[in-house]
């Protein structure tokens, strides 16, 4: 009888363990984080320059972006940003506008807009 109860409780415990909750993209998830990766600029639907990019999503919608083109100078600018569950918008040189979140898992994210594409990893 004890063995049967152990099996039943084990089955209940396993059933109660659902799949891990997916990382959700939203303002709270990215506030206070730093990301780096690549930014592929697009102009007239044609791929243009590729930059190394680092974005700091500060609290309260403030932050910074650093861009470096291969062989070029590194430029850092202050930014304003806001996010919802599908987009992030930037007020910033080079990356201004609304970006669609294509992929996000808490460690990496991909963004796209009419300005270009970003592939980022968390620092």
C-alpha positions, 0 to 999 in steps of 0.5 A: 500500500505504501508503495502504491501511495508513493507512486501516486504522489510521484505521478502527481508531482511530475504532472504538477511540473509543467514546462518551464515558463518562457522568457517574456519580452517586456520593459521590465525584462530588459530594464537594467540590462546590457546587450551587445551584438551586430547591427546590419543597417538597411537602406532602400531595402538593401543591406548596407553597413554592419556595426558592432553594437552595445545597448544599455537599457537603463531604468526609466527609459533612459540608456545608451547605444555604442556603435562601431563600424569595422575600421571606424570610430566608436560612437556612444549616444544617450537614448530613450527607449520604451518596450511592450511585449512585441516591440521596442522603440528607440529615440536615438541616432542611427537606430531611431524608430520602432523595432519588432522583436523577432526572437527573445529568450532572455539571453539573446534577441533579434530585432528588425525594423525599416532601419535594419536588423539587430542580433544581440546577446545579454552581457 
